[in-house]
Amino acid sequence: MSKGLVCVNCGKEFKVGAWYNCEDNPTRKHAVESKTYYSDSDSLVVNAIPQTSMVGNQGERINIPGVVVTFTNGTFHTIDPEIQEVLDRRVTMSKESWMEKRLTPELKSGRDRAIISQQQALIDELKAKNAALEAEKAGESDEVMAGAKGKAKTARN
């Protein structure tokens, strides 16, 4: 079963393979949300759509150009659903893996320090909230006890 895609230009849903007919124009290609792909190679080249040729009505040869995708600094962005479909199969590196391979030891330790700092701030915030809740419970307990003592005195009198 093919997944449905939604064109960001015309808002219509279309299926994989039905790349054209945006805004009911058979020559206009649909566009989808931008997607970024990552590669180990700074300048990976992928022949996403091969060049083809066909024979025209008068027997002439018609060349249909293909699309060659070239990554820059290991990344490539596209809104073309046909290219996304090809790259989803051929280029499977995650952003996290790509970043991990590109970070220098200094940047990694800085990132780790930032994460530790954020986690420590969250721990401190939780401790403060916990202390406030404990103080609030203690205050309620004192009020209950004070009320109970007052009732005990009035019951004796």
C-alpha positions in Angstrom: 0.0 0.0 0.0 1.4 3.4 -1.0 1.6 6.1 1.6 -0.3 9.3 0.9 1.6 12.6 0.6 0.2 16.1 0.8 1.3 18.9 -1.5 2.3 22.1 0.3 1.3 24.1 -2.8 -2.2 22.9 -3.7 -3.0 21.0 -0.5 -4.1 17.9 -2.3 -3.1 14.4 -1.2 -1.3 12.3 -3.8 0.4 8.9 -4.0 4.0 7.9 -4.5 4.6 8.0 -8.2 1.9 10.6 -9.0 4.5 13.4 -8.8 2.7 15.8 -11.2 -0.7 17.5 -11.6 -0.2 20.2 -8.9 -3.1 22.7 -9.0 -4.6 20.5 -11.8 -1.6 21.4 -14.1 -0.2 18.2 -15.6 3.2 19.8 -16.1 3.6 21.1 -12.5 5.2 18.9 -9.9 3.9 18.6 -6.4 6.0 19.8 -3.5 6.1 18.4 0.1 7.6 19.6 3.4 11.3 20.2 3.2 13.5 17.3 4.4 17.2 17.2 5.1 19.4 14.2 4.3 22.8 13.5 5.8 25.9 11.8 4.5 29.4 10.7 5.7 30.7 12.2 2.5 30.9 16.0 2.2 30.0 15.9 -1.5 28.1 12.7 -2.0 26.6 12.5 -5.5 23.4 10.4 -6.0 21.8 9.8 -9.4 18.3 10.3 -8.0 16.3 10.2 -11.3 18.1 8.6 -14.2 18.0 10.3 -17.6 15.7 8.6 -20.0 14.7 9.0 -23.6 11.6 8.2 -25.6 10.4 8.3 -29.2 8.1 11.2 -30.1 5.1 11.3 -32.4 7.2 11.8 -35.5 9.7 9.2 -34.5 12.2 11.7 -33.1 14.2 10.9 -30.0 13.2 13.0 -26.9 15.7 13.1 -24.1 14.2 13.5 -20.6 16.9 14.8 -18.3 17.5 13.1 -15.0 18.4 14.6 -11.6 21.7 14.3 -9.9 21.8 15.3 -6.3 25.0 16.6 -4.8 25.4 17.0 -1.1 27.1 20.1 0.3 29.0 19.6 3.6 27.3 16.3 4.0 23.7 17.6 3.8 21.0 18.0 1.1 17.6 19.7 1.5 14.7 19.1 -0.9 10.9 19.6 -1.2 10.7 17.3 -4.3 8.7 14.2 -3.3 10.3 12.1 -6.0 13.8 12.9 -4.9 12.8 12.3 -1.2 11.4 8.9 -2.1 14.8 7.9 -3.7 16.9 9.4 -0.9 14.8 7.8 1.8 15.9 4.4 0.4 19.5 5.3 -0.5 20.8 7.7 2.1 19.9 6.4 5.6 22.2 8.3 7.9 20.5 10.0 10.8 21.2 13.6 11.8 22.5 12.4 15.2 25.1 10.1 13.5 26.1 12.8 11.1 26.6 15.3 14.0 28.5 12.8 16.1 31.0 12.2 13.3 31.5 15.9 12.7 31.9 17.1 16.3 35.5 17.7 17.5 36.5 16.4 20.9 36.3 20.0 22.2 32.8 20.5 20.9 31.7 17.1 22.3 33.0 17.9 25.7 31.3 21.3 25.5 28.0 19.7 24.5 28.4 17.2 27.3 29.0 20.0 29.8 25.9 21.8 28.6 23.8 18.7 29.0 25.1 18.1 32.5 24.5 21.7 33.4 20.9 21.5 32.1 20.3 18.3 34.0 21.7 19.8 37.2 19.4 22.8 36.8 16.5 20.5 36.4 17.5 18.6 39.6 17.9 21.8 41.5 14.5 22.9 40.3 12.9 19.6 41.4 14.6 19.8 44.8 13.3 23.3 45.3 9.7 22.2 44.4 10.0 19.2 46.6 11.2 21.4 49.5 8.3 23.8 49.0 5.8 20.9 49.0 7.3 19.5 52.2 7.1 23.0 53.8 3.5 23.3 52.7 2.6 19.9 54.1 4.4 20.7 57.3 2.4 24.0 57.6 -0.9 22.1 57.0 0.1 19.5 59.6 0.8 22.3 62.1 -2.6 23.9 61.4 -4.4 20.6 61.8 -2.6 19.9 65.0 -3.2 23.4 66.3 -6.9 23.0 65.5 -7.0 19.6 67.2 -5.4 21.1 70.3 -7.9 24.0 70.4 -10.8 21.6 70.1 -9.4 19.4 72.8 -9.2 22.4 75.2 -12.8 23.5 74.4 -14.1 19.9 74.9 -12.5 19.7 78.4 -14.0 23.0 79.5 
